[in-house]
């Protein structure tokens, strides 16, 4: 199967701290690939390097066979690489629908000034509504982002990623801060996207990871110590000792 994304021997240091240390993995087309590891393992730093926000000291990042290691972050979405963040990056003073419309306008390189409202542009609002329906927010389009629950904001973040029409989604802890009901809703939503996108998922909710992942890469002290199926990772003694514990055995 074709690799949509290849990470080869990435290294990144911040002073004496090595955040990524010879990290390597491949994300296949249509695969949901999870990255797990303890706090401080370098997961978000790895995602930031893939997104282009942090430049690695060594190593290589390939997107569909193209070397994008030094490509600026703003150019990567145009290739088909979209990211969501641990902390929501939203416009709380805009409506839910307008937030998605802004993402579509950015993708299409349209510019809007303060006197050019989005609310009357059907060419943006109609596809924006479609993305909201995909993430279960079709009825919340006219509401302000400030009125959404935490879980709904994470759903909106996902709609913004989908609005970039990417082939690869980088999802950095989409269930962070969620309760059980919201996590179950997000798990169901991500399950509906499997196969339509290649998804690289950083997540601490191990029940969600084991339910969703085709493969899992374990990161410890910035190094990939294992990539395997759910069963291979769940039963690996080194992984259980480093991260999972007996409750997930």
N, C-alpha and C positions, 0 to 999 in steps of 0.2 A: 504494500500500500504506500502511496505517495506521502512524503513528509511535507506538511504545510509549513512547519517551523522546525528548524534545527539549531540547537544551542550546543556549541562546541567549546569545551574547556574554558568557560568564562571565569575570570578572576577580577575582583574589585576590592581594593583596600581603602579604608578611611583611617589614615594614620597607621597605628599598629594593629588595627582591627581588620581582619580579612573577612569581608561580608559575603563574598562568593569565592570559592576556592576549588577551581577545576570542575565547575558545575557543567554537566552535559545532559541533554535529553532531546527527544524528538516528539513532536506533536503531529499525529497523522491526520489526514483529511477525514472529517466527520467524527473524529474521536473526542471524547471528553476525558482529558488527562488532568489528574489532580496532583498538586504539590502539597505535601504535608511536612511537618517538622515542628520542633518546639519553638517557643518564643525566642527571637534572636538568631534563628537558623539562617536568615538571609532571604526569606521567601519574597518579601515585598521589594527588596533590593534587586533580586533577580527579575521580577516582573518589570520594575522600573528600567532596567537595562534593555529588556526586550522592547519596551514601549519607546525607548530612546531618550528618556528623561535623565538617565545616568549613563555615561559612557564607560564601558569596561576597560580595565587596564590591559587585559589580555583576552584572547579567545575570539570567537566568531559567532555571529547570528545570521542565519540564512532564512529568508522568507520565500517559499516556493522556489528554492534554488538560488535566489538572488542574495548577495551579501549586503546586508543592511546595517552592519555593525556601526558604521559611522554616519548613517543617514539621520538627519535631524528628526526630532520627535514629530514635528508638524507634518512631515512628509509621509510618515508611516501609515496613517489612516487612509491615505489615498491609494496605498497598495492593497488595502484590505485588512488592516490590523486595528482593532478597536479595543479600548480599555475601560473598565469601571474601577472605581477607587474604594479603599477602605472607608474614607470619609466622603460623603456625597458632595459632588461638584454640581450644584444646582443653582438656579436663580429663584430664590424664594418669593420675590415680589412679582414674578410672572405666573401666569396660569400653567397648569400641567401641560396643556396642549402647546402653549407658546414655547415652553422649554424644549419640547421635541422639535418644533418648527425651527428654532434657533439652530439646533444640531443639524437639521437638514440643510438650512441655509449655509451653514459653515462648510458642509460637505460639498455643496454646489458652488462654493466660493462667491456667494451673494453677499452684498454689504447692505446693512440697514442702519440708518441714522435714527436719532431720537424722534424725528418727525415722520418716520416711515414705519407705521405700525405693522406688525405681523398679522393682526387679527382679521385683515381683509384679504389676505393672499391665499386663495383656495389651493393654489399649486403647492403650497407648503402645508396647509392645515389638513387637507385630505389624507396625504400619506402619513402625517403625524398622528392622526386619529387611528390609522391602521396599525401603527407600531404600538400605540397604547392598548388597543384591543388584544394584540399578541401577548402583552404582559399582564392582562387582567385589569387594566385601568381605563377601559373604554368609557366608563360612566363618570370619570373624575376629571375629564379634560378641561372643564370650565373652572374648576377649583384652583385656588392658589396653592403653590407648593407648600407654603407654610401651614396649610390645613391638613396635609397628609400625615399619616402615621409613619413611624420609622420604617416599618416594613414596606409601606407603599412608596416611600422615597427610594428604597433600594430597587423596587420594581421599576420606578421611573428611570433610575440610573441604567438599568438594563435596556429600557426602551431607547435611551440615548445612544447606547452602544449599537443596538440594532439599526438605528437610523443612519449610522455611518455606512450601512450596506457592506459590512466587512465579511470576510471569509473566516477570520480568526478572531475570537473573543478572548481577551485577557480579563479574568474576573478575580479581583483581589478581595477576598473575604466578603462576599455578597451577603452572608448571613450574620455578620458581626452585629452584636447587640440585639438580635431578634429573640423573641420568645419561641416556645415550641410550635405554636400554631402558625406564626409567620415563617419560621424555618421550613415547616412542612409545605407551606404554600410556595415558597421559593424553590424547594426541591422539586415539586411538581412542575413548576414553570421551566426549570432547567432541563428536566426530563423531556419536556415537549420540544426543546431546541436541539436535543441530541441528534446527530446525524445530519442536521441542516447546516451546522457550523462546526469548525474545529474549535474546541473550547479548552483553554488552559485555566484551571480553577485552583486558586489558593484558598484553603478553607480549614478551620479548626473543628468544625462540626463533623465528627468522624462518622456518625450515623448517615449524614447526608453524603459524605465522600464515598462510603462503601455502597450506598444505594445508587450513586450516579456514575462513578468512574469506570471507564474501560481499562485504564491503567493508572498507576500511581507512582510518582517519584518521591522518594523520601530525602529531605535535605536536612543535614545536621552540620552545624558549624560551617555553613556555606558550601558544603560538599554533597554531591548526590551519592548516597550510599547504596541505593537500590532503586530500580525501576521494575515494576512487575504488575501482575493482576491483583485484584483485591485479595484473593486467597493467598497469593504468594507473599504479599506485604503483611497481611494479617498474621500469618504463621511464621514469619521470619524472626528468629530469636533476637538478632541485633536490633531490629526495628522495635520490637516490643520492649526491649531494655532501654532504648534511647528515647522512645516517645509514647507508644500506645499504652503500655501497661497491661495488666491481665484482664481488665474489664472488656477489652476489645479483642481478646484472643479467640 
